[in-house]
Amino acid sequence: MSILLLVFAVAALILLITVVKLHPFLAFLMVCIVTGLGKSMEAGKLIASIQKGIGDVMGSLLVILILGAMLGKLVADSGAANKIAQALIQAFGTKHIQWALVLTAFIVGIPLFYGVGFVLLVPLVIGIAAKYKLPAVYLGLPTLAALSVTHGYLPPHPSPVALSAQFQADLGTTLFYGIIIAIPAIIIAGPIFSVTLKKYTNAPLAIFSNKEIPDDQLPGLFASMMAAFLPVLLIGLDTLVNIWMPEKNGFTSMVHTLGDPSIALLISLLIALYTLGMKQGKTIAAMMGPMGDAVKDISSILLIIGGAGALKQVLMDAGISQDLVQPLVGLSIHPLLLAWGISAIIRVSVGSATVAGLTTAGIVAPLIVTTGVNPSLMVLATGAGSLMFSHVNDPGFWMFKEYFNLSVKDTIRTWSVMETIVSVAGLIGVLIINYFI
């Protein structure tokens, strides 16, 4: 009964989002109510379960996601990404310009939300491709591979942070493992796969080219790199201290405080407000407007995360998760592979990586306790699955098609294949790390 009800819930969620075109938050709420009533939950308990699920997941994520959105917007608007790209292109030279753009996307992709990173970096790629007379797809797809990987694998992006909360995984450890897995995934899906892309010589639409920011209006390289990397450095230092200095003292307490994701992002944002804003002659008031817009831009993501948290809680309180544990454990499929597979199926069906990852979390979270699998690796396996084969139901697919002026067939051959490589390479990386820990 529980398995059939879960299948119905997932199928209903997919249909409501893809066919009915309902907002995912409303779809989650409707599925929660039908699922709870299907297990004979009392109305009062069902509503309390939904509220608890939303409150639990949002309570741990809200500050991180809002601060991350503000920092990303500041990095984008200040020209910091352009400065980093210029410096890396000069360092790598025109012969290795592709690697320079990949590294740029990886660095600035950590604080930037995917949509912001896309509309910031793709026009930059188009301009560079025209300048050096190179195929735009050849330069652009590896750049977006790096951006996609940071979006799917690495905190402080919404899905990895939310999955860490759902699986009760340490955020620093998840970030550390995520970077290890991300690097080979980016190389395979980016520079290596791009060898096959030189034949796609379509001229991208000129309307998407950015106006160049004068060099004298760009922030310094150190300030640009610091804004992008400081949150990672603080969170990463906390993780290393946990490993190397487990005893508590004044120093470790200070590191743990600074390495808390909320504190790390707040410190980084305050420093960036000065180095990327006030120092460049901007007022606080002038910067607050765009940063407020960034918070509005992620409101839909926050609602989706809240809805997924509600579904997870209803599945647990209705006893469905517990009923599924034994059958899933009995399967001869490793929990990491199972999480990846479920997430991949939902991703291909729904199109949203966030919906795919967080729906999967509600299904497989109990396996962490019963199997003892590493929760950080479960986050990364689920995140990798959520990137699987982006196609016509994913807005990112159409953004890539339009920006690079490709046919649907060629977009599938390039963009969809790249996302599939990222997903499979991520799974392989997770399984390799799991073997050694």
Secondary structure, DSSP 8 states (H G I E B T S, - for coil): -HHHHHHHHHHHHHHHHHTS---HHHHHHHHHHHHHHHTT--HHHHHHHHHHHHHHHHHHHHHHHHHHHHHHHHHHHHTHHHHHHHHHHHHH-GGGHHHHHHHHHHHHHTTS-HHHHHHHHHHHHHHHHHHHT--HHHHHHHHHHHHHHHHHHSTTSHHHHHHHHHHT--HHHHHHHHHHHHHHHHHIIIIIGGGG-TT------GGG------GGGS--HHHHHHHHHHHHHHHHHHHHHHHH--S--HHHHHHHHHHSHHHHHHHHHHHHIIIIIGGGT--HHHHHHHHHHHHHHTHHHHHHHHHHHHHHHHHHHTTHHHHHHHHHHHSSS-HHHHHHHHHHHHHHHH--HHHHHHHHHHHHTHHHHHH---HHHHHHHHHHHTTS---TTSHHHHHHHHHHT--HHHHIIIIIHHHHHHHHHHHHHHHHHHHH-
